[in-house]
Amino acid sequence: MNQTRILITGANGQIGSVLTQELRQRVGANQVIATDIRDPEQKTEGPFERLDALDSERLEQLIRQYEITTIYHLAAILSAKGEQNPRQAWQINMESLFNVLEAARSHQLQLFFPSSIAVFGDNTPRRETPQDTIMQPTTVYGISKVAGEQWCQYYHKKYGVDVRSVRYPGIIGYQSMPGGGTTDYAVDIYHKAVLGEPFDCFLSAETRLPMLYMDDAIRATIELMEAPAEQITVRTSYNLAGMSFSPGEVAAEIQRYIPNFTIRYAPDFRQKIADSWPNSIEDSRARADWNWNPEYDLATMTSDMLENLRLKYEVENA
Ligand code: SER
């Protein structure tokens, strides 16, 4: 039997670091090759290899060396950071995707490609945004994800590549920090609250965005990848929903546990990006095709985040 051997790009990132751990638990530490452009801050059990996802030769070498069967391609420049150097963000996001698509084609690998709510734009229906709708994004990140989705579908139809994808909303977890995104505030706010510090929010109090707790995000990713191929009817990318909230709402929820927590609002360029994204997402296709069902809402997520971050900071200060 062909044993699953996984390679993850961007394995030091917000999602990558948690996904690596979870996959190692499931299939064995040595079956999951973590790769990133930089060495990890903390050594973890299992192989790590340095890989610039733009380097197709090195990717090819690692696939052969480890007899890889599956790639989770998480390396990317996110929405806010991408705006600082759009050409570079486009090059990194697209070239790296072509590298893994080509590798998947020539080695018959299964591939996971993360898309995003950033594929939507100002003229997309904002509430309960449907699976199939207008996609005219305002950021280079969003453009790269729309194009990426189309390329994934193309490789599936033309070459039979088993590529699967979800449109992640903002991802919130205690395990890791995001970087360069528009939804990053929703992680940072919990850290500040636990540390007893005030929080300066770069979005306005009412900006509602779709969000998902890390546990749900990881479970969705693995469930999608493990679903029988005939159940996968979307080869661009699945809408995926968990919850929706605004900075004002999450602050109020935190104040139920930490009454003197304070938040100040100073919207910056990211406000415009957030304003172009949906308030909420309609994800019935994911529910129907591979039984997607989120477990966490704002209340249960907040209690779990605060508990775990308290533990984390206590351990660090002990
Ligand atoms: N969390 C991402 C961002 O803010 C959205 O995919 O860029």
Residues whose N, C-alpha, C, O or C-beta is under 5 A from the ligand:
A	BS01	LIG	L78 S79 A80 S116 I117 A118 Y168 P169 G170 I171 G180 G181 T182 T183
